[in-house]
Amino acid sequence: MAPLLLLLPPLRLLPATRLRATSSPASPRRGLSYSYPRRVAAVLRQCRAAAPPPPAAPDAVPRWHAALAAAAGLYPAYVTAGAAVAVARPDAFRWFVALAPGSYTFALGIIMLAMGLTLELREFLALLRERPLSILFGCAAQYTIMPAFGAIVSRVLGLSPPISVGLILLGCCPGGTASNVVTLVAKGDVPLSIVMTVCSTLGAVFLTPLLTKILAGAYVPVDAVKLSLSTLQVVVAPILLGSSIQSAFPSVVKFVTPFAPLLAVLTSSLLACSVFSENFVRLRSTIADASYGNGGLFSGDIGVVMLSVFLLHCAGFVVGYTTAAIGGFKERQRRAISIEVGMQNSSLGVVLATAHFSSSLVALPAALSAVIMNIMGSTLGLVWQFMTPPDSKNKNR
């Protein structure tokens, strides 16, 4: 009531004789008991007229939008189911494998185009200006932790040259788009995760070929220039095309955007499971020997490859979180950096491996990663979902 009283005009007390005269029944309109309420009503009307209109209620999200988003969040389930189909009936993916490597390149282009359609260029540049330190730290962690541990794990486990090259190539790939969904589930910093994915993907044009040549050049010859050109064609060009389409045809993109994440998820699942089925046919005898001769599936060559992929992603999650904590970042940023570092763009690893290396085993770590990585990331996201960050209401760094 205090602000309202300050708005009222000052009232002057009338003399007693005048008060009696004005309060007589003969002149009810000019009395004090009638003028004061009228002044209050007038001031209230002025306040209502000067007050800003109430904010408009946000548009409700259509149910089919929510259904598409929920379906896209089932990416680990799609990959796991596809891997089971590849083990039971490898021929189910023969039609897609027969068109490789062109089909693999086209599939990755579709994934990156979907990413470009959902990329708001203005918001992206605004986040770059607001949080340069956290973005730079995350991208640096992405291209130091994973490539280093790819080389370390391959040497410690004594992997064959093709598998070692494939594991190192996987470690040198940028962050995957699935990390954004996992970060959302884990109550992490989703905008930071998205910008890190875009920045590391754009940087993959130079960093992925360069680091692969440095770390894997001792095993097989690596043509960094061809790797760079392929990365530019299948990653950067579709993203820029999608962003341009968004600017030129906003109404069309607004309708298509809800379908983009699900399209990217299904295409990525098809790509990973096709490569896995292709290599599974070649490794069937090895798996049979491991299952019946040596006491279990994980004791053969395929078990060693699965273990190497698991250790690589585990190192990414743990070391990524630890370095972010040492760097002084808050809990939500730590989770985003950990998930972004630990989850790679395995689809890009598959495409580069099949296009530039003669041995099909080079693509095996990336194909297995699509299954193992998503199971690990989803599990970590569910654990963190039940642990609310203490800085969830604070501003980001």
KEDO-233469 format. One record per residue (C-alpha): x, y, z; residue number from 1; residue in one letter. Coordinates in Angstrom, 3 decimals, decimal comma. Each point is the difference from the previous one (the first is absolute). Example, Ala and Ser with C-alpha at 12.3 -4.5 7.8 and 13.67 -1.06 7.14 Angstrom:
12,300	-4,500	7,800	1	A
1,370	3,440	-0,660	2	S
//
This chain:
0,000	0,000	0,000	1	M
2,917	2,399	0,501	2	A
0,671	0,609	-3,730	3	P
-3,687	0,594	-0,591	4	L
-0,170	2,545	2,800	5	L
2,954	1,878	-1,459	6	L
-1,913	0,432	-3,227	7	L
-3,005	1,664	1,697	8	L
-0,180	3,835	-0,092	9	P
0,359	1,767	3,375	10	P
-3,278	0,635	1,776	11	L
-0,682	3,299	1,839	12	R
-2,080	-0,042	3,164	13	L
-3,064	2,221	-0,190	14	L
-1,156	2,318	2,816	15	P
-2,694	-1,365	2,265	16	A
-2,636	2,468	-1,249	17	T
0,727	-0,861	-3,606	18	R
0,074	-3,672	0,854	19	L
-3,453	0,178	1,462	20	R
-1,257	1,938	-2,995	21	A
1,429	-2,376	-2,580	22	T
-1,152	-3,053	1,875	23	S
-3,616	1,129	0,186	24	S
-2,589	-2,058	-1,829	25	P
-0,649	2,914	-2,361	26	A
3,390	-0,417	-1,765	27	S
1,044	-3,640	0,087	28	P
2,241	0,132	-3,147	29	R
2,408	2,616	1,451	30	R
0,511	-1,521	3,453	31	G
3,266	-1,422	1,266	32	L
-1,473	-3,473	0,379	33	S
-0,744	-0,052	-3,760	34	Y
3,057	1,847	-1,455	35	S
2,647	-2,223	1,603	36	Y
-1,262	-3,329	-1,504	37	P
-0,322	1,691	-3,384	38	R
3,630	1,139	0,154	39	R
1,145	-3,484	0,950	40	V
-1,999	-1,528	-2,869	41	A
1,468	2,498	-2,455	42	A
3,569	-0,743	1,113	43	V
-0,633	-3,729	-0,251	44	L
-1,281	0,434	-3,561	45	R
3,141	1,955	-0,890	46	Q
2,202	-2,706	1,510	47	C
-1,770	-2,707	-1,975	48	R
0,348	2,009	-3,216	49	A
3,723	0,602	0,571	50	A
0,801	-3,574	1,043	51	A
1,585	-2,206	-2,706	52	P
-2,157	-2,779	-1,409	53	P
0,491	-3,446	1,544	54	P
2,447	-2,240	-1,874	55	P
-1,510	-2,323	-2,535	56	A
-0,164	-3,618	0,994	57	A
2,544	-2,173	-1,854	58	P
-1,335	-2,148	-2,780	59	D
-0,631	-3,535	1,095	60	A
2,207	-2,610	-1,696	61	V
-2,133	-2,277	-2,198	62	P
-0,241	-3,576	1,145	63	R
1,469	-1,346	-3,215	64	W
3,103	2,175	0,558	65	H
0,434	-1,571	3,426	66	A
-0,553	-3,469	-1,475	67	A
2,709	0,558	-2,633	68	L
2,434	1,273	2,636	69	A
-0,692	-3,009	2,199	70	A
0,528	-2,340	-2,948	71	A
3,337	1,678	-0,801	72	A
1,083	-0,524	3,607	73	G
-0,161	-3,768	-0,494	74	L
3,199	0,003	-2,067	75	Y
1,802	-2,552	2,214	76	P
-2,965	-2,358	-0,316	77	A
0,044	0,254	-3,814	78	Y
3,726	-0,702	-0,204	79	V
-0,193	-2,905	2,441	80	T
-2,937	-1,547	-1,852	81	A
1,769	0,484	-3,332	82	G
3,141	-1,653	1,347	83	A
-2,080	-2,968	1,159	84	A
-1,499	-0,280	-3,488	85	V
3,510	0,212	-1,515	86	A
1,104	-2,928	2,180	87	V
-3,090	-2,110	-0,700	88	A
-0,429	0,885	-3,695	89	R
2,957	1,883	-1,489	90	P
-1,602	-0,153	-3,439	91	D
-2,677	2,442	1,151	92	A
2,403	2,887	-0,674	93	F
1,529	-1,392	-3,194	94	R
-1,904	2,449	-2,219	95	W
1,595	2,945	1,766	96	F
3,469	-1,562	0,266	97	V
-0,003	-0,809	-3,737	98	A
-0,192	3,722	-0,815	99	L
2,932	0,936	2,265	100	A
1,954	2,235	0,303	101	P
-2,415	2,280	-1,870	102	G
-2,932	-1,007	2,202	103	S
2,036	0,685	3,142	104	Y
1,043	3,431	-1,219	105	T
-3,578	0,871	-0,979	106	F
-1,319	-1,139	3,381	107	A
2,491	2,157	1,890	108	L
-0,911	2,946	-2,250	109	G
-3,652	-0,426	0,986	110	I
0,976	-0,024	3,683	111	I
2,035	3,191	-0,311	112	M
-2,720	1,682	-2,088	113	L
-2,508	-0,705	2,768	114	A
2,427	1,546	2,456	115	M
0,302	3,096	-2,188	116	G
-3,778	0,389	-0,233	117	L
-0,258	0,218	3,780	118	T
2,928	2,429	0,335	119	L
-0,961	3,604	0,725	120	E
2,959	2,025	-1,258	121	L
-0,822	3,043	2,147	122	R
-0,327	-2,062	3,173	123	E
3,212	-1,837	-0,852	124	F
1,981	3,240	-0,374	125	L
-1,581	1,419	3,165	126	A
1,100	-3,030	2,032	127	L
3,506	0,298	-1,428	128	L
0,173	3,560	1,297	129	R
-1,525	-0,805	3,380	130	E
2,038	-3,086	0,945	131	R
3,246	-0,131	-1,966	132	P
2,022	-1,501	2,865	133	L
-2,188	-3,041	0,609	134	S
-0,393	-0,674	-3,742	135	I
3,739	0,261	-0,644	136	L
0,758	-2,218	3,002	137	F
-2,489	-2,653	-1,132	138	G
1,279	-0,115	-3,578	139	C
3,608	-0,186	1,201	140	A
-0,919	-2,888	2,285	141	A
-1,790	-1,702	-2,899	142	Q
3,074	-0,017	-2,242	143	Y
2,586	-0,838	2,659	144	T
-1,562	-2,547	2,360	145	I
-1,619	-2,341	-2,511	146	M
2,811	-0,142	-2,611	147	P
2,605	-0,549	2,748	148	A
-1,956	-2,801	1,639	149	F
-0,723	-1,556	-3,393	150	G
3,734	-0,395	-0,537	151	A
0,639	-1,091	3,606	152	I
-2,725	-2,688	0,059	153	V
1,041	-1,429	-3,362	154	S
3,606	-0,390	1,208	155	R
-0,890	-1,395	3,436	156	V
-2,334	-2,649	-1,443	157	L
2,335	-0,800	-2,902	158	G
-2,671	0,430	-2,679	159	L
0,685	-0,894	-3,613	160	S
0,925	2,888	-2,337	161	P
-3,461	0,307	-1,668	162	P
-1,814	-0,014	3,352	163	I
2,529	2,449	1,490	164	S
-0,515	2,407	-2,894	165	V
-3,770	-0,322	0,370	166	G
0,116	0,691	3,740	167	L
2,282	3,022	-0,465	168	I
-2,214	1,297	-2,810	169	L
-3,012	-0,352	2,285	170	L
1,788	1,960	2,713	171	G
0,857	2,777	-2,465	172	C
-3,629	0,451	-1,091	173	C
-2,086	2,936	1,302	174	P
-2,809	-0,241	2,523	175	G
-3,179	-1,750	-1,068	176	G
-3,487	1,477	-0,144	177	T
-1,262	-2,671	2,412	178	A
1,967	1,790	2,726	179	S
-2,501	2,866	-0,104	180	N
-2,882	-2,320	0,869	181	V
2,000	-1,694	2,769	182	V
1,001	3,395	1,428	183	T
-3,666	0,960	0,159	184	L
-0,834	-3,198	1,860	185	V
2,961	0,506	2,363	186	A
-1,133	3,555	0,928	187	K
3,167	1,430	-1,498	188	G
0,637	3,210	-1,907	189	D
-1,806	-0,757	-3,281	190	V
0,906	3,259	-1,860	191	P
3,670	-0,587	0,797	192	L
-0,274	-3,583	-1,255	193	S
-1,582	1,093	-3,280	194	I
2,588	2,698	-0,683	195	V
2,841	-2,380	0,875	196	M
-1,385	-2,555	-2,461	197	T
-0,179	2,574	-2,787	198	V
3,467	1,441	0,703	199	C
1,701	-3,388	0,255	200	S
-1,778	-1,139	-3,177	201	T
1,199	3,042	-1,927	202	L
3,494	-0,465	1,403	203	G
0,015	-3,630	-1,134	204	A
0,841	1,152	-3,538	205	V
3,576	0,680	1,137	206	F
0,444	-1,678	3,378	207	L
-1,341	-3,497	-0,772	208	T
2,329	-0,620	-2,998	209	P
2,972	1,659	1,689	210	L
-0,285	-1,921	3,276	211	L
-0,729	-3,278	-1,803	212	T
3,125	0,407	-2,118	213	K
2,131	0,813	3,050	214	I
-1,284	-2,809	2,219	215	L
-0,863	-2,705	-2,553	216	A
2,642	0,727	-2,629	217	G
2,315	-2,511	1,652	218	A
-2,450	-2,829	-0,801	219	Y
-1,151	0,779	-3,557	220	V
0,487	2,903	-2,447	221	P
-2,567	2,753	0,633	222	V
-0,853	2,585	-2,665	223	D
-0,954	3,021	2,109	224	A
-0,980	2,122	-3,020	225	V
-2,557	-2,505	-1,289	226	K
-1,351	-0,508	3,497	227	L
-0,385	3,760	0,357	228	S
-1,841	0,347	-3,315	229	L
-2,353	-2,863	0,842	230	S
-0,758	1,515	3,402	231	T
-0,693	3,343	-1,651	232	L
-2,413	-1,590	-2,477	233	Q
-1,971	-2,232	2,361	234	V
-0,017	2,190	3,115	235	V
0,456	3,717	-0,553	236	V
-1,779	0,341	-3,358	237	A
-3,289	-1,631	1,172	238	P
0,002	2,067	3,217	239	I
0,450	3,257	-1,918	240	L
-2,619	-1,095	-2,520	241	L
-2,499	-0,734	2,765	242	G
0,661	3,342	1,662	243	S
-0,447	1,796	-3,353	244	S
-3,282	-1,785	-0,654	245	I
-1,189	1,082	3,429	246	Q
0,700	3,643	-0,833	247	S
-1,506	-0,156	-3,493	248	A
-3,130	-2,059	0,732	249	F
-0,851	0,488	3,688	250	P
-3,629	-1,119	-0,314	251	S
0,952	-3,275	-1,674	252	V
2,805	-0,641	2,484	253	V
-2,337	0,739	2,920	254	K
-2,208	-2,877	-1,148	255	F
2,866	-2,367	-0,783	256	V
2,147	0,704	3,091	257	T
-1,972	-2,251	2,418	258	P
0,738	-2,955	-2,298	259	F
3,736	0,759	-0,342	260	A
1,258	-1,582	3,270	261	P
-1,919	-3,230	-0,581	262	L
1,233	-0,170	-3,615	263	L
3,589	0,463	1,160	264	A
-0,380	-2,645	2,706	265	V
-1,495	-2,618	-2,328	266	L
2,585	0,687	-2,715	267	T
2,847	-0,232	2,484	268	S
-1,379	-3,290	1,334	269	S
-0,232	-1,416	-3,522	270	L
3,558	1,067	-0,778	271	L
1,526	-1,459	3,162	272	A
-1,897	-3,283	-0,188	273	C
0,837	-0,474	-3,690	274	S
3,723	0,319	0,667	275	V
-0,297	-2,291	2,996	276	F
-1,802	-2,644	-2,061	277	S
2,644	0,259	-2,734	278	E
2,805	-0,682	2,451	279	N
-1,988	-2,582	1,925	280	F
-0,103	-2,253	-3,052	281	V
3,803	0,089	-0,189	282	R
0,422	-0,546	3,743	283	L
-2,632	-2,715	0,411	284	R
2,560	-2,773	0,210	285	S
2,004	1,948	2,582	286	T
-3,080	0,548	2,135	287	I
-0,917	-3,687	-0,263	288	A
3,466	-1,021	1,117	289	D
-0,170	2,436	2,898	290	A
-3,432	-1,209	1,057	291	S
0,600	-3,757	-0,168	292	Y
3,726	-0,464	0,206	293	G
1,255	2,603	2,438	294	N
-2,868	0,252	2,412	295	G
-1,901	3,081	-1,084	296	G
-0,741	2,654	-2,555	297	L
2,247	2,628	1,543	298	F
3,155	-2,150	0,033	299	S
0,605	0,146	-3,784	300	G
1,157	2,744	-2,332	301	D
-3,439	1,588	-0,095	302	I
0,034	0,131	3,789	303	G
3,296	1,888	-0,009	304	V
-1,396	2,539	-2,479	305	V
-3,102	0,488	2,134	306	M
2,175	0,445	3,081	307	L
2,157	2,596	-1,761	308	S
-3,063	2,001	-1,058	309	V
-1,399	-0,185	3,530	310	F
3,262	1,210	1,543	311	L
0,276	2,867	-2,494	312	L
-3,457	1,379	0,775	313	H
0,380	-0,634	3,721	314	C
3,200	2,069	-0,030	315	A
-1,831	2,771	-1,857	316	G
-2,803	0,193	2,554	317	F
2,239	-0,187	3,089	318	V
2,916	2,154	-1,135	319	V
-2,321	2,528	-1,653	320	G
-1,902	0,507	3,256	321	Y
3,179	0,105	2,071	322	T
1,720	2,603	-2,150	323	T
-3,140	2,158	-0,014	324	A
-0,109	-0,198	3,807	325	A
3,664	0,962	0,230	326	I
-0,700	2,874	-2,385	327	G
-2,508	1,418	2,485	328	G
-3,173	-0,518	-2,017	329	F
-3,343	-0,523	1,680	330	K
-1,793	-3,328	0,177	331	E
-2,251	0,519	-3,023	332	R
2,985	0,958	-2,182	333	Q
2,000	-2,966	1,331	334	R
-2,718	-2,399	-1,046	335	R
-0,308	1,553	-3,460	336	A
3,763	-0,107	-0,599	337	I
0,265	-3,565	1,307	338	S
-2,775	-1,280	-2,266	339	I
1,214	1,991	-2,993	340	E
3,550	-1,320	0,339	341	V
-1,083	-3,583	0,634	342	G
-2,492	-0,302	-2,878	343	M
1,501	0,098	-3,503	344	Q
-1,452	0,385	-3,481	345	N
0,398	-3,681	-0,812	346	S
-1,820	0,456	-3,319	347	S
2,795	2,256	-1,253	348	L
2,547	-2,602	1,114	349	G
-1,831	-2,664	-1,988	350	V
-0,135	2,105	-3,161	351	V
3,660	1,057	0,131	352	L
1,128	-3,554	0,777	353	A
-1,890	-1,581	-2,885	354	T
0,959	2,710	-2,482	355	A
3,736	0,323	0,696	356	H
1,268	-3,327	1,361	357	F
0,159	-3,310	-1,827	358	S
-0,731	-2,205	3,012	359	S
-3,624	-0,124	1,076	360	S
1,130	-0,683	3,578	361	L
0,962	3,683	0,338	362	V
-3,720	0,830	0,164	363	A
-0,736	-2,633	2,671	364	L
0,839	2,117	3,111	365	P
-2,233	2,824	-1,227	366	A
-2,826	-2,429	-0,781	367	A
0,237	-1,618	3,439	368	L
0,248	3,442	1,560	369	S
-3,467	0,895	-1,246	370	A
-1,411	-2,713	2,257	371	V
2,379	0,067	2,979	372	I
0,311	3,794	0,201	373	M
-3,738	0,606	-0,015	374	N
-0,646	-2,604	2,672	375	I
2,715	1,535	2,192	376	M
-1,131	3,583	-0,640	377	G
-3,668	-0,765	0,614	378	S
0,821	-1,803	3,250	379	T
2,101	2,929	1,198	380	L
-2,757	2,433	-0,965	381	G
-2,601	-1,963	1,973	382	L
2,257	-0,074	3,073	383	V
0,553	3,750	-0,157	384	W
-3,714	0,601	-0,581	385	Q
-0,661	-0,963	3,617	386	F
2,799	2,281	1,278	387	M
-1,129	3,628	-0,324	388	T
2,977	2,333	-0,562	389	P
0,429	2,483	2,881	390	P
0,511	2,836	-2,505	391	D
-3,108	-0,763	-2,057	392	S
-1,489	3,418	0,827	393	K
3,211	1,957	-0,401	394	N
1,269	1,663	-3,104	395	K
2,388	-1,858	-2,234	396	N
3,626	0,862	0,035	397	R
//
